Structure formats: structure tokens, C-alpha cells
């Protein structure tokens, strides 16, 4: 066992090394899917996959990190800790369940401390049927010029215009308009893309390779940035399915102390989203009964997270910005998605361990 502090890393490159070393020491089967680009410091980028248990297991738990790149600082730490956690690994083995760790779904965003992929795409809005007309987010189109003004920091007039929108429509409508996903502004926030990203196609390959023989699949996808600091909200991660939601709540509700929320019934801190990554499981592993959650850890208030995202997207559009401003924005975006305190790290690990054990117990109880 290692301490929570030892599990978390100060960079993508270091996180990758720690994950691969932990997986190798545990005797896991490892495969790396190299990204076509290099990282911020010239390092190799990859979606690394480690399987703990038999390849032909009928029950499979997926644990993934860095769907939203910079959120990988948290998710990678959970995965590294789990790989060192002998009690947890023994619990999964005794249940006959294999665990598939997918490290850095979006390695480019992780390395460059961005939430999006190299295409400026929000991976969790990118799983659309691109042969059909894409969803239209008319409310985002109205807000796009306000979200990404020409100058940063925004002017008082810009702040007043956004405050007026929130006052007129409400904070929930504001969050939904901005974050639900859009496909019209390639340089904008929460852009879902117009074609599958590298991360999309690579993840689908991983799911086919490792999930094709499983009859029951559970998935815990690790996120940060929504909700009260240090609280891990368990958000139902699937298409709208009452049976699957009931199963997720039976597994993960934690005696009512940590309820499973849903974007479909309005109980989640997340808006109703489109192009969700988890729905790829239905395409690539149609034979399996699927149950999943996103474990979403709070960091800063939503307004501060939004300001950090806006600043990061502004910087992406203005690479000529002074070096000091670039560093300040990068600190801002990292702080919005990772709280660098021992208390927060401990909260993350404690809640993740509980969710991992619950997933094994839930999978074990499913009929053969």
C-alpha cells in the first residue's frame, strides 16, 4: 500500500510512469496505444491499458481516467493507488472479476493541461452518430461571443452581460446552455466535434478487445470539477434506462449517504449532455449488461471552474499572450480540476475505494 500523496503526480509524464510501474509490479497485462502527437515536454503520449485478471472473465470492471485531460491528475492517482492496493485487488480476484484500467483516455489534454483533446473537442460530447445531423445548441450560439471575448481578462461590460443572462434565465439554464455540448464553434467551449477523435476511435478499439467476451460490464469513469470540494458525486453514466439506473443505485447508493444521481431526472449537478462517451459500450459490447457511473469530485465553485475554462480556451486562441499570463492561466485551469491538499487527496481515495468495492459486489451478485 502507498499513501494517497504518493499516488498522485505533478505531470502527465510522471503519472504515466507511476501507472505503468504499478501495473507491471502487480503483474497486469499492459498494452499502450500511442498517440500520433508528442506531449508538452516532448514525451510519448498514450492511452495505456492494464488488465488485472483473466482476459476471458465473464464480469469486467472498467476504471478510466482523463476523459477530460487535466482531470487526469485526480483519476490517475486513483488508478495508481488501486494498483498498489492489495486488499482491493484480492477482493476482485476472489469474486472472479477482471479489472481493466484505462489510463489517460485523452493523453494530449492531460499533458498540455487542457480539458479537451488536440482537436479542441470535449471527448464526452464526441460520441455521436456523425452520419446523421448533429444536435444544435442555439443557446450556446447566443453566448459564444460573450464566453470568449477578444481580450482577457473580460471587461466589466462582458461580466455584466453574462450576469444579466444568468439573472434572466437562471444559473441552471446558464450551465446547461454552455455545457451540454455544441458542434458549431470549433474553437468554442464543450465542442463535440464533427468527426470521431483519436481518443474516440482508440477507446472503441479497447472496448472491443477487452469487452467482447464479457456478459456483465461495470464502468467507473473518474472526473473532477463539479459539486462541493472533495465530494465524489456518483452520476449515472449510461443512456436513459430506468432498469440500469435502478441497478446502479442498488450497487452504489452507499446506504443513502452517497446517492447515485442522474442527468435524466435532474438530480445531478451535471446538465443533460449529448454525445456521451459511455454509450460506446452499447456499440462495441452489445452482448453485455452494462452498469456505470461517473465519479465526479468537486473542486471549486462552478463559476470559478467556468472562468478557468474560458481563460484556457481564450489562451488557445491567443498563443501570442505574454508568458506570465500563459503561466497564470495554466495554474488557474489546473487548480480548477485538482485540489493540491492532502485532505482532498484523502477524500478522493476514500470515496473511490468504496465505489470500487461496491462495483465488485454488484457485479458478483449479477446472475451468470
C-alpha positions as CSV (number, residue, x, y, z in Angstrom):
1,X,0.0,0.0,0.0
2,X,1.2,3.5,-0.7
3,X,-0.1,6.8,0.7
4,X,-2.6,8.9,-1.2
5,X,0.1,11.6,-1.6
6,X,2.4,9.1,-3.3
7,X,-0.3,8.0,-5.8
8,X,-0.8,11.5,-7.4
9,X,1.7,13.0,-9.8
10,X,2.7,16.6,-10.8
11,X,2.7,16.0,-14.6
12,X,1.2,13.6,-17.2
13,X,4.7,12.2,-17.9
14,X,5.2,11.3,-14.2
15,X,1.6,10.0,-13.9
16,X,2.2,7.7,-16.8
17,X,5.4,6.3,-15.4
18,X,3.8,5.7,-12.0
19,X,0.8,3.9,-13.5
20,X,2.9,1.7,-15.8
21,X,5.3,0.8,-12.9
22,X,2.4,0.0,-10.6
23,X,0.6,-2.2,-13.2
24,X,3.9,-4.0,-14.1
25,X,4.7,-4.7,-10.4
26,X,1.2,-6.1,-10.0
27,X,1.7,-8.4,-12.9
28,X,-1.0,-6.9,-15.0
29,X,-1.2,-7.4,-18.8
30,X,-0.3,-4.0,-20.3
31,X,-0.9,-2.5,-23.8
32,X,-0.1,1.0,-24.9
33,X,-1.9,2.8,-27.7
34,X,0.4,5.6,-28.7
35,X,-1.0,9.0,-29.7
36,X,0.2,10.5,-33.0
37,X,1.5,13.7,-31.4
38,X,4.1,14.3,-28.7
39,X,3.4,15.8,-25.3
40,X,4.1,19.3,-23.9
41,X,7.6,18.3,-22.9
42,X,8.2,16.1,-25.9
43,X,7.1,12.9,-24.1
44,X,5.3,10.0,-25.7
45,X,1.6,10.2,-25.3
46,X,-0.5,7.1,-25.0
47,X,-3.8,5.6,-23.8
48,X,-2.3,2.9,-21.6
49,X,-4.5,-0.2,-20.8
50,X,-3.8,-2.6,-17.9
51,X,-5.8,-5.8,-17.3
52,X,-5.8,-7.2,-13.8
53,X,-7.3,-10.7,-14.1
54,X,-8.2,-13.2,-16.8
55,X,-8.8,-11.9,-20.3
56,X,-11.9,-14.2,-20.6
57,X,-13.7,-13.2,-17.4
58,X,-17.5,-13.0,-17.7
59,X,-17.6,-10.0,-15.4
60,X,-15.4,-6.9,-16.1
61,X,-15.0,-3.7,-14.3
62,X,-13.5,-0.7,-16.2
63,X,-11.8,2.1,-14.3
64,X,-10.8,5.1,-16.6
65,X,-9.2,8.4,-16.2
66,X,-8.6,11.7,-18.1
67,X,-11.6,11.7,-20.4
68,X,-11.2,15.4,-19.8
69,X,-7.4,15.6,-19.9
70,X,-6.5,17.9,-17.0
71,X,-8.9,15.9,-14.8
72,X,-6.4,13.0,-15.1
73,X,-4.3,14.4,-12.2
74,X,-7.1,13.1,-10.0
75,X,-8.1,10.0,-12.0
76,X,-4.5,8.7,-12.5
77,X,-3.9,9.0,-8.7
78,X,-6.9,6.8,-8.0
79,X,-5.7,4.2,-10.6
80,X,-2.2,4.1,-9.2
81,X,-3.4,3.8,-5.7
82,X,-5.7,0.9,-6.7
83,X,-2.9,-0.9,-8.5
84,X,-0.9,-0.9,-5.2
85,X,-4.0,-1.8,-3.0
86,X,-3.6,-5.5,-2.2
87,X,-6.8,-5.7,-0.2
88,X,-8.8,-4.2,-3.1
89,X,-7.1,-6.4,-5.7
90,X,-7.7,-9.6,-3.7
91,X,-11.4,-8.7,-3.3
92,X,-11.8,-8.5,-7.1
93,X,-9.9,-11.8,-7.6
94,X,-12.0,-13.7,-5.1
95,X,-15.1,-12.5,-6.9
96,X,-13.7,-13.8,-10.2
97,X,-13.9,-10.3,-11.7
98,X,-11.3,-8.8,-14.0
99,X,-10.4,-5.1,-13.7
100,X,-9.5,-3.0,-16.8
101,X,-7.7,0.2,-16.1
102,X,-7.7,2.7,-19.0
103,X,-5.2,5.4,-18.1
104,X,-5.4,8.7,-19.9
105,X,-8.3,8.5,-22.3
106,X,-7.2,11.9,-23.5
107,X,-3.4,12.0,-23.0
108,X,-2.9,15.1,-25.1
109,X,-5.2,17.2,-22.9
110,X,-3.6,15.6,-19.8
111,X,-0.1,16.6,-20.9
112,X,-1.0,20.1,-22.0
113,X,-3.3,20.7,-19.0
114,X,-6.4,21.2,-21.2
115,X,-9.8,19.6,-20.7
116,X,-10.2,19.0,-24.4
117,X,-8.4,16.8,-27.0
118,X,-5.9,18.1,-29.6
119,X,-8.8,18.8,-31.8
120,X,-10.3,21.1,-29.1
121,X,-13.0,18.5,-28.6
122,X,-14.8,17.6,-25.4
123,X,-14.4,13.8,-25.5
124,X,-17.6,13.3,-23.5
125,X,-19.6,15.2,-26.2
126,X,-17.9,13.4,-29.2
127,X,-19.8,10.0,-29.2
128,X,-22.4,11.0,-31.8
129,X,-23.6,9.3,-35.0
130,X,-21.8,11.5,-37.4
131,X,-23.7,10.1,-40.4
132,X,-26.8,11.9,-39.1
133,X,-27.5,15.6,-38.4
134,X,-25.8,16.7,-35.2
135,X,-27.6,18.3,-32.3
136,X,-28.0,22.1,-32.5
137,X,-27.4,24.2,-29.3
138,X,-28.9,27.5,-30.3
139,X,-28.5,28.9,-26.7
140,X,-24.7,28.4,-26.9
141,X,-24.6,30.2,-30.2
142,X,-26.0,33.2,-28.5
143,X,-23.4,33.1,-25.7
144,X,-20.3,32.2,-27.7
145,X,-19.1,35.8,-28.2
146,X,-19.6,36.5,-24.5
147,X,-17.8,33.4,-23.4
148,X,-14.7,34.0,-25.5
149,X,-14.2,37.8,-25.8
150,X,-11.3,39.3,-27.7
151,X,-9.5,40.5,-24.5
152,X,-8.7,38.6,-21.3
153,X,-9.5,39.2,-18.5
154,X,-13.0,40.1,-19.7
155,X,-14.2,43.7,-19.5
156,X,-16.7,44.8,-16.9
157,X,-19.2,45.1,-19.7
158,X,-18.7,41.4,-20.6
159,X,-19.2,40.4,-17.0
160,X,-22.3,42.5,-16.7
161,X,-23.8,40.9,-19.9
162,X,-23.2,37.4,-18.5
163,X,-24.7,38.4,-15.2
164,X,-27.7,39.7,-17.0
165,X,-28.2,36.4,-18.8
166,X,-28.0,34.4,-15.6
167,X,-30.4,36.8,-13.9
168,X,-32.9,36.5,-16.7
169,X,-32.7,32.7,-17.4
170,X,-31.3,31.3,-14.1
171,X,-28.0,29.6,-13.2
172,X,-29.2,26.1,-14.2
173,X,-30.2,27.3,-17.7
174,X,-26.8,29.1,-18.0
175,X,-24.9,26.0,-17.1
176,X,-27.0,23.9,-19.5
177,X,-26.6,26.3,-22.4
178,X,-22.8,26.4,-22.0
179,X,-22.0,22.8,-21.1
180,X,-24.5,20.4,-22.8
181,X,-22.4,20.3,-25.9
182,X,-22.3,22.1,-29.3
183,X,-21.0,21.3,-32.8
184,X,-21.0,24.7,-34.5
185,X,-18.0,26.5,-33.0
186,X,-14.8,24.6,-33.3
187,X,-12.8,27.0,-31.1
188,X,-15.6,27.1,-28.5
189,X,-16.3,25.5,-25.2
190,X,-17.7,22.0,-24.9
191,X,-17.3,21.5,-28.7
192,X,-18.4,17.9,-29.6
193,X,-16.6,17.8,-32.9
194,X,-17.7,17.0,-36.4
195,X,-15.9,13.6,-36.6
196,X,-14.7,11.0,-34.1
197,X,-11.4,12.0,-32.3
198,X,-8.4,9.8,-31.9
199,X,-9.5,9.1,-28.3
200,X,-12.9,8.1,-29.5
201,X,-11.7,5.5,-32.1
202,X,-9.0,4.2,-29.8
203,X,-11.3,3.7,-26.8
204,X,-13.7,1.9,-29.1
205,X,-10.9,-0.5,-30.1
206,X,-10.0,-1.1,-26.4
207,X,-13.7,-1.9,-25.6
208,X,-13.9,-4.4,-28.4
209,X,-10.6,-6.1,-27.5
210,X,-11.4,-6.4,-23.8
211,X,-15.1,-6.4,-23.5
212,X,-16.3,-8.7,-26.3
213,X,-16.4,-11.8,-24.2
214,X,-17.9,-10.3,-21.0
215,X,-21.5,-10.8,-20.1
216,X,-21.6,-8.1,-17.4
217,X,-19.6,-4.8,-17.6
218,X,-19.4,-2.1,-15.0
219,X,-17.6,1.2,-15.5
220,X,-16.3,3.9,-13.1
221,X,-15.1,6.9,-15.0
222,X,-13.2,9.4,-12.9
223,X,-13.9,13.2,-13.2
224,X,-13.4,16.5,-11.3
225,X,-14.8,20.0,-11.4
226,X,-18.5,19.7,-10.4
227,X,-20.0,19.9,-6.9
228,X,-18.7,20.7,-3.4
229,X,-15.0,20.4,-2.9
230,X,-13.9,16.8,-2.1
231,X,-17.3,15.3,-2.6
232,X,-17.5,12.5,-5.1
233,X,-20.9,12.6,-6.8
234,X,-21.9,9.3,-8.3
235,X,-23.5,10.2,-11.6
236,X,-25.3,7.5,-13.6
237,X,-23.2,7.0,-16.7
238,X,-25.3,5.4,-19.4
239,X,-28.2,6.1,-21.8
240,X,-31.6,6.8,-20.3
241,X,-32.6,3.4,-19.0
242,X,-34.6,3.0,-15.8
243,X,-33.5,-0.6,-15.2
244,X,-29.8,0.2,-15.5
245,X,-30.3,3.3,-13.2
246,X,-32.0,1.1,-10.6
247,X,-29.2,-1.3,-10.7
248,X,-26.6,1.5,-10.4
249,X,-28.4,2.8,-7.4
250,X,-28.6,-0.6,-5.8
251,X,-24.9,-1.0,-6.2
252,X,-23.5,2.4,-5.4
253,X,-26.1,4.3,-3.2
254,X,-24.0,3.6,-0.1
255,X,-26.9,3.2,2.2
256,X,-28.3,6.5,1.1
257,X,-25.3,8.5,2.1
258,X,-23.9,8.8,-1.4
259,X,-26.9,8.7,-3.7
260,X,-26.5,7.9,-7.4
261,X,-27.7,11.0,-9.4
262,X,-28.9,11.2,-13.0
263,X,-28.8,13.8,-15.7
264,X,-32.1,12.4,-17.0
265,X,-34.2,13.2,-13.9
266,X,-32.4,16.4,-12.9
267,X,-30.9,15.1,-9.7
268,X,-27.3,15.5,-10.9
269,X,-25.1,18.6,-10.7
270,X,-24.3,18.0,-14.4
271,X,-26.5,19.3,-17.1
272,X,-28.2,17.0,-19.6
273,X,-25.4,16.2,-22.1
274,X,-25.2,14.8,-25.6
275,X,-22.6,12.6,-27.2
276,X,-21.7,10.7,-24.0
277,X,-18.6,8.5,-24.1
278,X,-20.1,5.7,-22.1
279,X,-22.7,4.9,-24.7
280,X,-19.9,3.4,-26.9
281,X,-20.3,0.3,-24.8
282,X,-23.6,-0.4,-26.5
283,X,-22.0,-0.3,-29.9
284,X,-18.8,-2.2,-29.1
285,X,-20.0,-4.7,-26.4
286,X,-23.7,-5.2,-27.3
287,X,-23.8,-8.7,-25.6
288,X,-23.0,-7.3,-22.2
289,X,-25.3,-6.0,-19.5
290,X,-23.8,-2.6,-18.6
291,X,-23.9,-0.6,-15.4
292,X,-21.8,2.6,-14.9
293,X,-21.2,5.8,-13.0
294,X,-19.0,8.8,-13.4
295,X,-17.3,9.6,-10.1
296,X,-17.2,13.4,-10.1
297,X,-15.2,15.1,-7.4
298,X,-15.9,18.7,-6.6
299,X,-13.0,21.3,-6.6
300,X,-14.0,25.0,-6.9
301,X,-17.4,26.7,-7.3
302,X,-18.9,26.3,-10.8
303,X,-18.3,30.0,-11.6
304,X,-14.6,29.6,-10.9
305,X,-14.4,26.5,-13.0
306,X,-16.1,28.2,-15.8
307,X,-13.8,31.2,-15.6
308,X,-10.8,28.8,-15.8
309,X,-12.2,27.1,-18.8
310,X,-12.9,30.3,-20.6
311,X,-9.4,31.5,-19.9
312,X,-7.9,28.3,-21.2
313,X,-9.9,28.5,-24.4
314,X,-9.0,32.2,-24.8
315,X,-5.4,31.3,-24.5
316,X,-5.7,28.5,-27.1
317,X,-7.0,31.2,-29.5
318,X,-4.2,33.6,-28.5
319,X,-0.9,31.8,-28.3
320,X,0.8,35.1,-28.5
321,X,-0.2,36.0,-25.0
322,X,2.6,37.1,-22.7
323,X,4.4,34.2,-20.9
324,X,3.4,35.4,-17.5
325,X,-0.3,35.4,-18.5
326,X,0.1,31.9,-20.0
327,X,1.5,30.6,-16.8
328,X,-1.2,32.2,-14.7
329,X,-4.0,30.7,-16.9
330,X,-2.4,27.2,-16.7
331,X,-2.2,27.5,-12.9
332,X,-5.9,28.5,-13.0
333,X,-7.1,25.6,-15.1
334,X,-5.1,23.1,-13.0
335,X,-6.4,24.5,-9.8
336,X,-10.0,24.2,-11.2
337,X,-9.7,20.5,-11.6
338,X,-7.2,19.4,-8.9
339,X,-7.1,20.5,-5.3
340,X,-3.5,20.1,-4.1
341,X,-4.0,19.3,-0.5
342,X,-3.6,16.0,1.5
343,X,-7.2,16.4,2.8
344,X,-8.6,16.5,-0.8
345,X,-6.5,13.6,-2.0
346,X,-7.5,11.5,1.0
347,X,-11.2,12.2,0.3
348,X,-10.7,11.2,-3.3
349,X,-9.1,7.9,-2.4
350,X,-11.6,7.0,0.4
351,X,-14.6,7.5,-1.8
352,X,-13.0,5.8,-4.8
353,X,-12.2,2.7,-2.8
354,X,-15.7,2.5,-1.5
355,X,-17.1,2.7,-5.1
356,X,-14.6,0.1,-6.3
357,X,-15.6,-2.4,-3.7
358,X,-19.2,-1.7,-4.3
359,X,-18.8,-2.3,-8.0
360,X,-17.2,-5.7,-7.4
361,X,-20.0,-6.7,-5.0
362,X,-22.6,-5.6,-7.5
363,X,-21.0,-7.5,-10.4
364,X,-20.6,-10.6,-8.2
365,X,-24.3,-10.6,-7.4
366,X,-25.5,-10.4,-11.1
367,X,-26.9,-13.7,-12.5
368,X,-24.5,-15.7,-14.6
